Amino acid sequence: MFTSFHFLYFLLNLCVVKPQENTVSKAQIACETDTIHQLYDECSLAGKVKFEAFKESLEGFQKFHPAKPIITIVDFSLPSSVERLFVIDISQKKLLISSLVAHGQKSGENIACSFSNKMESHQSSLGFYMVGSPIKSPKHGDALLLEGLQKGVNDNARRREIIIHGAAYVSQSFIHQFGRLGRSYGCPAVPNELIPQVVPVLANGSLLYIHA
C-alpha cells in the first residue's frame, strides 16, 4: 500500500538524477528546494520553524530512515524564553507540538552558544538522534532514551545519559522569575506536563534534530 509516509520519499526523490562528472545541476537544486518549500508550507511552519532547520531535518530524515514519520526539531539558535521544540508529523503534514525546551547549563545562559559531546561537559550536543524506548528515570520519572547518530558530534549521548525528560525549571513561571529557563546537564528537558503527550508520539523510532 502506498501510504503518505512512502509519498514523502517519493516527493523528496522527485528531483534526484544521477550527476554527471560529480556535478549537481542548478535545476536539480532548485527543484529539491521547491519541493521542500511546498512541504514546509503544507505543514504550516512559517513563522514558527525556521526553513533552514526544517530543510536540514529532512536531509537527516532521508539519511537515517526513522521508523516513524515524526521529526522533532530543537532550535537552539533561539533563546530559551521562547518555544523552540517542534514535533512535526511528516506523513500528516502537521505540526503536532510546539514547546519550551532547555539546553545544558554550560552551553550558555538564555541562548546556547557552546556544544559538546564530552562526558561531564554539561553542554548540549547538536545533530541527529534516534528516539528510543520509554524509561523510568530515578530522578526525572517518565523519559525517553536518545541514541546519538553522528560520531564525534553526539554519539556519547547514551554514555552521558542524555534523555528527553520533564523538569520544573522548564516553565513560563521560571522565565518570569529569571528571564530564561533553567538548564539541564545536557538533556533537552521539556515541561513536566508535556511528557505524557510526547512519550507515546516520539518513542521507538522517531527522529530528533538539534539545530544551532
C-alpha positions in Angstrom: 0.0 0.0 0.0 1.4 3.4 -1.0 1.0 5.4 2.2 1.5 9.1 2.8 4.7 8.1 4.6 6.0 6.5 1.4 4.8 9.5 -0.5 7.3 11.6 1.4 10.2 9.6 0.0 8.6 10.0 -3.4 8.4 13.8 -3.0 12.0 14.1 -1.8 13.3 11.9 -4.6 11.4 13.5 -7.5 14.4 15.6 -8.4 17.1 13.1 -7.9 19.1 12.4 -11.0 22.5 10.8 -11.5 25.0 13.6 -11.5 27.5 13.6 -14.4 31.1 14.2 -13.5 30.2 14.6 -9.9 28.2 17.8 -10.6 24.7 18.7 -9.4 22.7 20.9 -11.8 21.2 24.2 -10.6 17.8 22.9 -11.9 18.0 19.9 -9.6 18.9 22.0 -6.6 16.1 24.4 -7.3 13.6 21.6 -7.8 14.6 20.0 -4.5 14.3 23.3 -2.7 10.9 24.0 -4.2 9.7 20.5 -3.1 10.9 21.1 0.5 9.3 24.6 0.5 6.0 23.0 -0.6 6.1 20.5 2.3 7.1 23.3 4.7 4.1 25.4 3.6 1.7 22.4 3.8 2.9 21.7 7.3 2.1 25.4 8.2 5.5 26.0 9.7 6.1 29.6 8.5 6.7 32.0 11.4 7.3 29.1 13.8 10.0 26.8 12.5 13.0 28.2 10.5 13.1 26.9 7.0 16.8 26.1 7.2 16.3 24.0 10.3 13.4 22.2 8.6 15.4 21.6 5.4 18.3 20.1 7.4 16.0 17.9 9.4 14.6 16.4 6.2 18.2 15.7 5.0 18.6 13.7 8.2 15.3 12.0 7.7 16.4 10.8 4.3 19.8 9.6 5.6 18.7 7.8 8.8 15.3 6.4 7.8 13.5 6.6 11.1 10.7 4.0 11.7 8.2 6.8 12.4 7.3 9.7 10.1 7.9 12.1 13.1 10.7 14.7 13.2 11.3 16.7 16.4 13.3 19.9 15.7 15.0 21.6 18.7 16.3 25.0 17.5 19.0 26.2 19.9 19.6 29.3 17.7 16.5 30.7 19.6 16.6 31.9 23.2 15.2 29.6 25.9 12.5 32.1 26.7 10.5 31.2 23.5 9.2 27.9 22.2 11.9 26.2 20.2 10.9 22.5 20.2 8.7 21.4 17.3 7.2 18.0 16.7 6.2 17.5 13.1 4.2 14.6 11.6 5.6 14.5 8.1 3.0 12.0 6.8 0.1 14.1 8.1 1.9 17.3 7.2 1.1 18.7 10.6 2.9 20.5 13.5 1.8 18.4 16.5 3.6 20.1 19.3 5.4 23.4 19.9 7.1 23.8 23.3 9.8 25.3 25.5 12.9 23.2 25.9 16.0 23.6 28.0 19.7 23.4 27.0 22.8 22.4 29.0 23.9 24.6 31.8 27.4 25.1 30.3 26.0 25.8 26.9 25.0 29.3 27.7 22.6 31.5 29.6 19.4 32.3 27.7 20.9 31.3 24.3 23.0 28.2 23.8 26.4 29.1 22.3 28.7 26.2 23.2 28.1 22.5 22.5 30.0 19.3 23.4 29.9 15.5 23.1 32.3 15.1 26.0 31.5 13.3 29.2 30.6 15.6 32.2 30.6 18.7 29.9 27.1 19.6 31.0 26.6 21.0 27.5 24.1 20.2 24.8 25.1 18.2 21.7 23.9 19.1 18.3 22.8 16.8 15.4 20.5 13.8 14.8 19.3 11.3 17.4 17.0 8.3 17.2 14.4 8.4 19.9 14.4 5.1 21.7 12.2 3.4 24.3 10.4 5.0 27.2 12.2 4.6 30.5 11.5 5.5 34.1 14.3 7.8 35.3 15.1 7.6 39.0 15.5 11.4 39.0 13.1 12.6 36.4 10.3 9.9 36.1 9.0 9.1 32.7 11.5 9.8 30.0 12.8 8.8 26.6 16.2 7.3 25.6 18.2 9.0 22.9 20.8 7.4 20.6 23.2 9.9 19.0 23.7 9.1 15.3 26.7 11.2 14.5 30.2 10.1 15.5 32.1 12.8 17.4 29.1 15.0 17.5 26.6 13.3 19.8 27.5 9.6 19.9 28.2 9.8 23.6 24.6 10.5 24.3 23.8 7.1 25.9 27.0 7.2 28.0 26.2 10.7 29.1 22.7 9.6 29.9 21.2 12.3 27.7 17.4 11.8 27.6 14.2 13.7 27.0 12.7 14.3 30.4 10.4 16.7 32.2 11.6 19.4 34.5 10.0 22.0 36.8 12.5 24.6 35.5 11.1 24.4 32.0 8.1 26.7 32.5 6.7 30.2 31.9 6.8 30.9 35.7 10.6 30.2 35.7 11.0 32.6 32.7 9.0 35.3 34.5 11.3 35.0 37.6 14.7 34.6 35.9 14.3 35.8 32.3 15.2 32.4 30.9 14.6 28.7 31.5 16.6 26.7 34.0 19.2 24.4 32.4 20.0 20.7 32.3 23.2 18.7 32.3 22.8 18.5 28.5 19.4 16.9 28.1 16.6 18.5 26.0 14.3 18.9 29.0 10.7 19.8 28.5 7.8 20.9 30.7 6.7 18.2 33.1 3.1 18.4 31.8 4.3 17.7 28.3 5.9 14.3 29.0 2.6 12.2 28.9 2.0 13.7 25.5 5.4 13.4 23.9 6.4 9.9 25.1 3.9 7.9 23.0 4.4 10.1 20.0 8.2 10.1 19.9 9.0 6.7 21.4 10.6 3.9 19.4 11.8 5.3 16.2 11.1 9.0 15.6 14.0 11.4 14.7 15.3 14.3 16.8 17.3 17.0 15.3 19.0 19.6 17.5 19.9 22.7 15.4 22.0 25.7 16.1 
